[in-house]
């Protein structure tokens, strides 16, 4: 099953990368950072809705779609040359490029977690969303722990 998930993540990453116009390293870093900010805002939006007395499922669905939509592209956001050597402030660590296997596994775990969250939101099941959100947060955190420098 893990091999299947990794194969899907690798294929999705390659397909997404092939469809995008090439840009310079600074542009790639800016897009990457903007997309991560959107994901963080979506996570916060879901968390806030789940804390509300009556969560608004359409808002949760929109946020889960943002997370799932970006998760499948995370691996393509890190082409070689888009680390600190690009001259743009980034917290991306060299391990992203030196330990591609681990980075790819973490990216695949994020895709699976994000898709589960999105499926729960689309089903309108707040309890499943509540259970799936920490799994997404954990997948994000696992990558941050090994591949992102502290502030």
Residue, then its C-alpha position, 0 to 999 in steps of 0.5 A: x500500500x505504501x508503494x502504491x501511495x508513493x507511486x501516486x504521489x510521484x506521478x501526481x508531482x511529475x504531471x503537475x510539474x510538467x504542466x507548469x510554466x518554468x519560472x526563476x528560483x525566486x518566483x518559485x519560492x514566492x509561489x511556494x510560500x504563498x501556497x503554504x500561507x493559503x494552506x495554513x489559513x485553510x487549516x486555521x479556518x477549519x479549526x475555527x469552524x470546528x470550535x464554533x457551536x455550529x460549524x459551517x460545512x461549506x466553509x470547511x469544504x472550501x478550506x479542505x479543498x484548498x489543502x487537498x488541492x495544494x497537497x498534491x503539488x507540494x513536492x513540485x514546489x522544491x526544484x533544485x536551486x530553490x533553497x537558500x542558495x537562491x538568495x531569497x529568504x526561505x526556511x527550506x533545508x538542504x535535506x529536501x534535496x539530499x534526502x529526496x526519499x524521505x521528503x517524497x514519503x512525507x509528501x505522500x503522507x500529506x496527500x493521503x491525509x489531505x484527501x481523507x480530510x477533504x472526503x470527510x468535509x465533502x461527506x458533511x461529516x464534522x466528526x470525521x473532519x474533526x478526526x482527520x484534521x490532526x492527521x493533516x497537522x501531523x503530516x505538515x509537522x513531520x515535514x517541518x521537523x526535518x525539512x524546515x529551519x526554525x524562524 
